[in-house]
Amino acid sequence: MKFLMAVAAVALLSAAGMQAAHAIPEENVVLRAMDKITARVSTITVPVGGTVAFGSLQITAKACDKHPPEETPEASAYLDVVEEKPGEAPQPRFQGWMFASSPALSALEHPVYDLWVLDCTNDAPAASQPAESAPSKSSTTESGTSQ
């Protein structure tokens, strides 16, 4: 199905007399991750070729491409997401391209976690940061937990 969508996109560009933008490979994927149970949202930077944990998910970035500044803004990342629960065999949850401009086009389907691409960068990865916290009844709020 994904192959057919790519062929259709190339055919539309060719028919319109346009050339496809040349993507620039970047070193890091910037992701937004949400735990639906706790309503924690975190920004995660994953180096291409590296793996980062978010909850029970192991997120591996295989590639991250970004359009040049003169083209329509777009960042896309090829991700492998595996869920590892204690006492269970690892379960593949997602493998493929995710697009910043169309997060629903190719999304992680998981009952607890949401994950989407924000950007591709060459900046050095910083520690993961909570993006926002849901109000809690206690006096402290818990930040996102990614390793």
Secondary structure, DSSP 4 states (H G I P E B T S, - for coil): -HHHHHHHHHHHHHHTT-PPPPPEE-SEEEEEEEETTTTEEEEEEEEBT-EEEETTEEEEEEEEEE--TTSPP-EEEEEEEEE--TTS--EEEEEEEEESS-TTTT----SSEEEEEEEEE-SPPPPPEEEE----SSSS-PPP-B-
